[in-house]
Amino acid sequence: MNQEAKKQKTSGVMKRITSTNPFRYLGWLGCLGILGIFFIPAFIPFLLCFSFFAYGGMKPDELFWENVRRASTRAFWTVFILDTVWMFWLFVRGMTFSYGDGTYIETVIEERTVTMGIFSFDQMMLMTFLLILNLALMIFIFSISMLRFRRQEKKMLEA
């Protein structure tokens, strides 16, 4: 096969891939959410990624990419501000609350006993919960923003 034929074949494959909306491929991240149901609960927010399959039928034109930029910016700044507030709250909570009466819990990790203070365990669980909430919130805000922009676009086309 000569170079020109290889280029044309590769070009044809790329046209098929890019002619559809590439956002639909993010929908496959929802499979991580299914794994999260059975194995790792922290992956459950990935179930929201199944909503990206809805973009498969949309044509990725300039207006679509502008809406993606606006929606992702909105989601990023919302989660960034909430992250900052939550991290500051966890810092203040860790510095001002006493460690209590010295209660400890024992956890077995790989056949070894690990002793950890209840307060630090509580802080780690709060941090994990907040990070899971952030992931879900970011996908949710992005999806809702895209729906609003799409509805506005349809209203403009009708008028």
C-alpha positions as CSV (number, residue, x, y, z in Angstrom):
1,M,0.0,0.0,0.0
2,N,1.5,3.3,-0.9
3,Q,1.6,6.4,1.2
4,E,-1.3,8.2,-0.6
5,A,-3.6,5.3,-0.1
6,K,-2.7,5.1,3.6
7,K,-3.4,8.8,4.0
8,Q,-6.8,8.5,2.4
9,K,-7.8,5.5,4.5
10,T,-6.7,7.3,7.7
11,S,-8.4,10.5,6.6
12,G,-11.7,8.6,6.1
13,V,-11.5,7.0,9.5
14,M,-10.9,10.3,11.2
15,K,-13.8,12.0,9.3
16,R,-16.1,9.3,10.6
17,I,-14.9,9.7,14.1
18,T,-15.0,13.5,14.2
19,S,-18.2,13.9,12.2
20,T,-20.1,12.7,15.3
21,N,-20.0,14.5,18.5
22,P,-16.9,13.4,20.5
23,F,-18.7,14.2,23.8
24,R,-20.6,10.9,23.5
25,Y,-17.4,9.0,24.3
26,L,-17.4,10.5,27.8
27,G,-20.6,8.6,28.3
28,W,-18.5,5.4,28.7
29,L,-17.2,6.8,32.0
30,G,-20.6,5.8,33.4
31,C,-19.3,2.2,33.5
32,L,-17.0,3.4,36.3
33,G,-20.2,4.3,38.2
34,I,-21.6,0.8,37.7
35,L,-18.3,-0.6,39.1
36,G,-18.8,1.9,42.0
37,I,-22.1,0.4,42.9
38,F,-20.5,-3.0,43.5
39,F,-16.9,-2.2,44.5
40,I,-15.9,1.4,45.1
41,P,-18.7,3.7,46.3
42,A,-16.5,6.8,45.5
43,F,-17.1,6.0,41.8
44,I,-20.9,6.3,42.0
45,P,-21.0,9.9,40.7
46,F,-19.6,8.6,37.4
47,L,-23.1,7.3,36.7
48,L,-23.9,10.9,35.7
49,C,-21.6,10.5,32.8
50,F,-24.2,8.4,31.0
51,S,-25.9,11.8,30.2
52,F,-23.1,12.5,27.7
53,F,-24.5,9.8,25.4
54,A,-27.3,12.4,24.7
55,Y,-24.8,14.5,22.8
56,G,-24.2,11.8,20.2
57,G,-26.9,13.2,17.9
58,M,-25.9,16.8,18.2
59,K,-23.7,18.3,15.5
60,P,-20.5,19.8,17.0
61,D,-20.6,23.2,15.4
62,E,-19.1,26.5,16.6
63,L,-22.1,27.4,18.8
64,F,-22.0,24.0,20.4
65,W,-18.3,24.4,21.3
66,E,-19.0,27.9,22.6
67,N,-21.8,26.5,24.8
68,V,-19.4,23.7,26.1
69,R,-16.8,26.4,26.9
70,R,-19.4,28.5,28.8
71,A,-20.9,25.5,30.7
72,S,-17.5,24.0,31.6
73,T,-16.3,27.4,32.9
74,R,-19.4,27.8,35.0
75,A,-19.0,24.3,36.5
76,F,-15.3,24.8,37.1
77,W,-15.6,28.1,39.0
78,T,-18.6,26.8,41.0
79,V,-16.7,23.7,42.2
80,F,-13.4,25.7,42.7
81,I,-15.1,28.2,45.0
82,L,-16.9,25.5,46.9
83,D,-13.6,23.5,47.2
84,T,-11.9,26.6,48.6
85,V,-14.7,27.2,51.2
86,W,-14.8,23.5,52.2
87,M,-11.0,23.1,52.5
88,F,-10.9,26.3,54.7
89,W,-13.7,24.9,56.8
90,L,-11.9,21.6,57.2
91,F,-8.7,23.4,58.1
92,V,-10.5,25.6,60.7
93,R,-12.3,22.5,62.1
94,G,-9.1,20.6,62.4
95,M,-7.3,23.5,64.2
96,T,-10.0,24.5,66.6
97,F,-11.8,21.3,67.6
98,S,-10.0,19.3,70.3
99,Y,-9.1,15.7,69.6
100,G,-11.6,14.6,72.2
101,D,-10.9,12.2,74.9
102,G,-8.2,10.3,72.9
103,T,-10.6,7.7,71.5
104,Y,-9.0,5.6,68.9
105,I,-10.3,3.1,66.4
106,E,-8.3,0.1,65.1
107,T,-8.4,-0.8,61.4
108,V,-6.9,-3.8,59.8
109,I,-5.1,-2.9,56.6
110,E,-3.3,-5.8,54.8
111,E,-3.1,-7.9,58.0
112,R,-1.7,-5.2,60.1
113,T,-3.5,-3.2,62.8
114,V,-3.5,0.6,62.3
115,T,-4.6,2.8,65.1
116,M,-6.0,6.1,64.2
117,G,-7.7,8.9,66.2
118,I,-11.5,9.2,65.7
119,F,-11.1,12.9,64.8
120,S,-8.6,12.4,62.0
121,F,-10.7,9.5,60.7
122,D,-13.7,11.8,60.8
123,Q,-11.8,14.5,58.9
124,M,-10.7,12.0,56.2
125,M,-14.3,10.7,55.8
126,L,-15.5,14.3,55.4
127,M,-12.8,15.0,52.8
128,T,-13.8,11.9,50.9
129,F,-17.4,12.8,51.0
130,L,-16.7,16.4,49.8
131,L,-14.6,15.2,46.9
132,I,-17.3,12.8,45.8
133,L,-19.9,15.6,46.1
134,N,-17.6,17.9,43.9
135,L,-17.4,15.4,41.1
136,A,-21.2,14.9,41.1
137,L,-21.8,18.7,41.3
138,M,-19.4,19.5,38.5
139,I,-21.1,17.0,36.1
140,F,-24.5,18.1,37.2
141,I,-23.8,21.8,36.7
142,F,-22.3,21.2,33.3
143,S,-25.2,19.1,32.1
144,I,-27.9,21.6,33.4
145,S,-26.0,24.5,31.8
146,M,-25.8,22.7,28.5
147,L,-29.5,21.9,28.6
148,R,-30.3,25.6,29.3
149,F,-28.1,26.7,26.4
150,R,-29.7,24.2,24.1
151,R,-33.2,25.4,25.1
152,Q,-32.2,29.0,24.4
153,E,-30.8,28.0,21.1
154,K,-34.1,26.3,20.1
155,K,-36.0,29.4,21.2
156,M,-33.8,31.6,19.0
157,L,-34.3,29.3,16.0
158,E,-38.1,29.3,16.5
159,A,-38.2,33.1,16.7
